[in-house]
């Protein structure tokens, strides 16, 4: 009966409006891909009916077809906001003991409390391990691993040697105030500060105070007294707190000490661990120029603190640290499919592979068949609001037309029922 023909049209129009409404509801969902409802006509046929006499029996929902066209790209300030320019999906392992691999175009990632790179659902971004040169050392689905960003890099090294090259003017006069008092700038001519480290990598300041000592001059030479402190602790030599005498010859070259000054063992307040330290003034000069520090070096090292993360167009994730270290953490794994429209939508902008989509073909960003990565960018929804609103109006008109056909058939039936003999 035509009742059922019109009913199928009503159901089709309602399904179409539901699909369009879902598209519009997700216009602000990152990585969302719009769908289009597909329909097919229904023919009640028989081999005894001539083709020219066939009458359709309505329509049937044939399925939703996903559109994987690229959405609008939005620039952000986070290096872990990623977008794929071209074909491919991010691979993520869902949270939980039975975590399964899902695929997404939503590249909004962050670092969780344990240092793992995750999305807003807590699923782990998958990447391939790399060597020191940034080359992937694994491939395929079995080679992927979670990405964890370390908070620190390197091991602490206590400073044992410091080298300073300073220039001390021979025309400098003795300080106006005596004796030396590090808290009184009038009792010394110049000072220099050098950052050194204890055994735990804690920074300390080695401060050297330079006092002109004309009384210690000899023919053509100039002499300086150097007082050394680590924090508030004065360094000693041979158990004595007397300063070290540094002399320069008539040509301005250092004449003594001829080697490094070996200070007595001291214990930094932060660790209490005994530490040795030597100071070498080789390369220091005495010229008419103003005081300056021409060179400075020390052999200690602090533990590097995480200072930033970058992701290259090839998917290489690199962490940088405050001590200058860098670490290659992995290459983002990109998945592609023979038939992406066959993927199953799982919600949360996730897709799962099916027999229709085929198995995931894994690769790296920039490889043939795989898009490149853009860091600091998010791919938005590919829904065109104007287009969807026009489609919604058309679907509403289709619903009204089928409703009118149903109402007309009802009136015809009522007229027939009211015929009297």
C-alpha positions in Angstrom: 0.0 0.0 0.0 1.1 3.6 -0.6 0.9 4.1 3.2 4.1 2.1 3.6 5.7 3.8 0.6 5.1 7.2 2.2 6.2 5.8 5.6 9.5 4.7 4.1 10.0 8.3 2.8 9.2 9.7 6.2 11.7 7.4 7.9 14.3 8.3 5.3 13.8 12.0 5.7 14.0 11.6 9.5 17.3 9.6 9.2 18.7 12.3 6.9 17.8 15.0 9.4 19.4 13.0 12.2 22.6 12.7 10.3 22.7 16.4 9.4 21.9 17.3 13.0 24.8 15.2 14.2 27.1 17.0 11.7 25.9 20.4 13.0 26.2 19.3 16.6 29.9 18.5 16.0 30.9 21.6 14.1 33.2 22.5 16.9 34.6 19.0 17.5 38.3 18.8 16.6 39.0 16.1 14.1 35.3 15.3 13.4 34.4 14.1 9.9 30.9 14.7 8.6 28.6 12.0 7.2 26.1 11.9 4.4 23.1 9.5 4.5 22.7 7.3 1.4 19.4 5.9 0.3 18.2 3.3 -2.3 14.9 2.7 -4.0 12.8 -0.4 -3.3 11.2 -2.3 -6.2 8.6 -5.0 -5.6 9.2 -7.1 -8.7 8.0 -10.3 -10.2 9.1 -12.1 -13.3 5.5 -11.9 -14.6 5.4 -8.1 -14.4 6.5 -6.1 -17.4 9.4 -3.6 -16.8 7.2 -0.7 -17.9 4.6 -1.6 -15.3 6.8 -1.7 -12.3 5.9 0.6 -9.4 8.4 1.5 -6.7 7.7 0.6 -3.0 9.5 3.4 -1.4 13.1 3.9 -0.2 15.5 2.2 2.2 18.4 3.6 4.2 21.6 2.3 2.5 24.1 3.6 5.1 26.1 6.7 6.1 29.1 7.6 4.0 31.9 9.4 5.9 33.7 12.3 4.3 37.3 12.4 5.3 38.1 15.7 3.7 40.6 17.9 5.7 39.0 20.2 8.2 40.0 23.8 9.0 43.5 24.1 10.5 43.8 26.3 13.6 47.1 27.6 14.9 47.7 27.1 18.7 50.6 27.8 21.1 51.2 24.2 22.1 53.9 22.1 20.4 51.9 19.0 21.2 48.9 20.2 19.2 49.4 18.2 16.0 47.6 18.1 12.7 48.2 15.7 9.7 48.4 17.6 6.5 47.3 14.9 4.0 46.2 11.3 4.5 46.5 9.4 7.7 45.4 9.0 11.3 47.1 9.2 14.7 47.3 5.9 16.5 46.4 6.0 20.2 46.2 3.2 22.8 43.2 3.6 24.9 43.6 3.7 28.7 43.2 0.6 30.8 44.7 -2.8 31.2 43.1 -4.0 28.0 44.0 -0.9 26.0 43.2 -1.3 22.3 44.6 0.8 19.4 42.2 3.4 18.0 42.7 6.0 15.2 42.0 9.7 15.3 42.5 12.9 13.4 42.2 14.9 16.6 45.8 15.8 17.5 45.2 17.7 20.7 47.8 16.1 23.0 49.2 16.9 26.4 51.5 15.5 29.1 49.9 13.6 32.0 51.2 13.3 35.5 53.5 10.5 34.6 55.1 12.3 31.7 53.2 10.3 29.0 51.8 12.1 25.9 48.0 11.6 26.0 44.9 13.0 24.5 41.9 14.4 26.4 40.6 10.9 27.0 43.8 9.7 28.5 44.7 7.5 25.5 48.5 7.2 24.8 50.0 8.6 21.6 51.8 5.9 19.7 55.3 6.4 18.2 58.2 4.4 17.0 61.5 4.3 19.1 64.4 6.1 17.4 68.2 6.1 17.7 70.4 9.1 18.5 70.1 10.3 14.9 66.3 10.3 14.9 65.9 7.2 12.7 63.1 4.8 13.6 64.3 1.5 15.0 61.0 -0.3 14.6 58.0 -0.5 12.2 54.5 -1.8 11.9 51.8 -2.1 14.5 54.0 -4.2 16.8 56.8 -1.7 16.9 54.7 1.2 18.4 55.2 2.4 22.0 53.8 5.0 24.3 55.7 8.3 24.3 57.1 9.4 27.7 58.8 12.7 28.3 61.5 12.7 31.0 61.6 15.5 33.5 65.4 15.5 33.7 68.5 14.7 31.7 72.0 13.8 32.6 73.8 13.1 35.9 75.1 15.7 38.3 78.9 16.3 38.4 80.6 18.2 41.2 82.9 21.0 40.1 86.5 20.2 40.7 88.3 22.6 38.3 87.7 26.2 37.4 89.6 28.3 34.9 89.4 32.1 34.8 91.1 34.5 32.5 90.8 38.0 33.9 92.5 41.3 33.1 93.7 43.4 36.1 94.9 46.9 35.3 98.5 47.6 36.6 97.5 51.3 37.2 94.9 50.4 39.8 95.5 51.8 43.3 95.2 50.0 46.5 91.7 50.1 48.0 90.8 53.0 50.3 89.7 50.7 53.1 91.7 48.1 54.9 91.6 45.3 55.9 89.6 43.4 53.3 85.9 43.0 54.0 83.8 41.3 51.3 80.8 43.3 52.5 82.5 46.6 51.9 83.1 47.4 48.3 85.8 50.0 49.2 88.1 47.3 50.5 88.6 45.5 47.1 89.1 46.6 43.5 87.1 44.1 41.5 85.2 40.8 41.9 84.0 38.0 39.6 81.4 35.3 40.0 81.4 31.8 38.6 78.6 29.3 38.9 79.8 25.9 40.1 78.0 22.7 41.2 78.0 20.4 44.2 77.7 16.6 44.0 73.9 16.8 43.7 74.1 19.2 40.9 73.0 22.2 43.0 74.4 25.5 41.7 76.7 27.5 44.0 78.5 30.7 43.4 82.3 31.0 43.5 83.2 34.6 44.1 86.7 36.0 43.7 87.7 39.4 45.1 90.8 41.1 43.7 92.7 43.5 45.9 95.6 45.6 44.5 98.8 45.1 46.7 101.5 47.6 45.6 103.6 46.5 48.7 104.1 43.1 47.1 105.3 44.5 43.8 108.8 43.8 42.6 110.8 45.5 39.8 108.4 45.9 36.8 105.8 43.5 38.3 102.4 44.0 39.8 100.8 42.0 42.5 97.2 41.2 43.5 95.6 39.4 46.5 92.7 37.1 45.6 90.2 36.1 48.2 87.9 33.2 47.1 84.5 32.3 48.6 81.9 29.6 47.8 78.7 31.2 49.0 79.6 32.6 52.5 82.3 30.0 53.0 85.9 31.2 52.4 88.2 28.8 50.7 91.5 28.0 52.3 94.9 26.7 51.2 97.1 24.7 53.5 94.6 25.2 56.3 95.1 29.0 56.2 92.5 31.6 55.2 95.2 34.0 53.8 94.6 35.2 50.2 96.5 33.9 47.1 99.0 36.3 45.6 98.8 36.6 41.8 101.6 38.5 40.1 102.2 39.8 36.6 105.5 40.6 34.9 106.4 43.9 33.2 104.8 42.6 29.9 101.5 42.0 31.7 101.7 38.2 31.6 101.0 36.1 34.7 104.1 35.0 36.5 102.6 33.3 39.6 101.1 31.1 40.5 102.4 28.9 37.7 99.7 26.3 38.0 96.3 25.8 39.5 95.5 26.9 43.1 94.5 23.8 45.0 92.0 24.7 47.7 91.5 22.7 50.8 88.5 20.3 50.8 85.2 22.0 51.7 81.7 20.8 52.3 78.8 22.6 50.6 75.9 23.4 52.9 73.3 21.7 50.6 74.9 18.3 50.6 77.5 18.2 53.3 79.6 16.0 51.0 83.3 16.9 50.9 84.4 18.5 47.7 87.8 19.5 46.2 88.3 22.6 44.0 91.2 24.1 42.1 91.3 27.5 40.3 93.6 28.3 37.4 94.3 31.9 36.4 96.3 30.8 33.3 95.6 33.3 30.5 95.0 36.2 32.8 96.7 39.5 31.9 97.6 42.9 33.4 97.1 45.6 30.8 95.9 49.2 30.9 92.4 48.1 29.9 89.6 48.1 32.4 88.9 45.0 34.5 87.2 42.2 32.6 86.6 38.5 32.6 87.9 37.2 29.2 87.4 33.5 29.7 85.6 31.3 32.3 85.1 27.6 32.4 84.3 24.8 35.0 83.9 21.1 34.8 80.8 20.6 36.9 77.3 19.9 35.6 73.7 20.2 36.9 70.9 17.8 36.1 69.0 19.3 33.1 65.4 20.2 33.7 62.8 19.8 30.9 62.5 23.1 29.1 60.6 22.3 26.0 59.3 19.8 23.4 59.2 20.1 19.6 57.7 17.9 16.9 59.1 18.1 13.4 57.3 17.7 10.1 58.6 14.1 10.0 57.0 13.4 13.4 60.3 13.3 15.4 59.6 14.3 19.0 62.6 16.0 20.6 62.9 17.1 24.3 65.3 19.9 25.3 66.7 20.5 28.8 68.1 23.4 30.8 71.7 22.0 30.7 71.7 22.0 26.9 70.9 18.3 26.4 68.4 17.1 23.8 66.8 13.7 23.6 65.0 12.1 20.6 61.9 10.5 22.1 60.3 8.8 19.1 58.6 9.3 15.7 54.8 9.7 15.6 53.3 6.6 14.0 50.8 7.4 11.2 48.1 4.9 10.1 46.4 4.8 6.7 43.7 2.5 5.3 42.8 1.2 1.9 39.2 2.3 2.4 38.9 4.9 5.2 35.1 5.2 4.7 34.8 1.7 6.1 36.1 2.7 9.5 33.8 2.3 12.4 33.1 5.5 14.4 33.6 4.9 18.1 33.0 8.3 19.6 35.5 10.7 21.0 36.7 11.3 17.5 38.0 7.7 17.4 37.7 5.2 14.6 38.3 1.5 14.6 39.3 -0.7 11.8 36.9 -3.2 10.2 36.9 -5.8 7.5 35.6 -3.1 5.1 38.3 -0.6 5.9 41.1 -3.1 5.8 44.0 -3.4 8.3 45.9 -0.3 9.3 49.0 0.3 7.1 51.6 1.9 9.5 54.2 4.4 8.4 56.0 7.7 9.2 54.9 11.3 8.5 56.1 12.4 5.1 56.4 8.9 3.6 54.7 8.1 0.4 50.9 7.8 1.1 51.2 9.5 4.4 50.7 13.2 5.2 53.2 15.4 7.0 52.8 16.7 10.6 52.2 20.3 11.6 53.1 21.2 15.2 51.2 23.9 17.0 48.1 23.2 14.8 44.8 21.5 15.4 42.5 20.2 12.7 38.9 21.3 13.3 35.7 19.7 12.0 35.2 19.5 8.3 31.5 20.4 8.6 30.3 23.4 6.5 27.5 25.0 8.5 25.9 26.7 5.5 25.9 23.5 3.4 24.4 21.5 6.3 21.7 24.1 6.9 20.6 23.9 3.3 20.6 20.1 3.4 18.5 20.3 6.6 15.9 22.5 4.8 15.8 20.0 1.9 15.4 17.1 4.3 12.6 18.9 6.1 10.8 19.5 2.8 11.1 15.9 2.0 9.6 14.9 5.3 6.7 17.4 4.7 6.1 16.0 1.2 5.9 12.4 2.4 3.7 13.5 5.3 1.4 15.2 2.8 1.3 12.0 0.6 0.4 10.0 3.7 -2.3 12.4 4.6 -3.7 12.3 1.0 -3.8 8.5 1.1 -5.6 8.7 4.4 -8.2 11.0 3.0 -8.7 8.7 0.0 -9.2 5.8 2.3 -11.6 7.7 4.4 -13.7 8.6 1.4 -13.8 5.0 0.3 -14.9 3.9 3.8 -17.7 6.5 3.7 -19.3 5.3 0.4 -22.7 4.0 1.0 -24.5 1.4 -1.0 
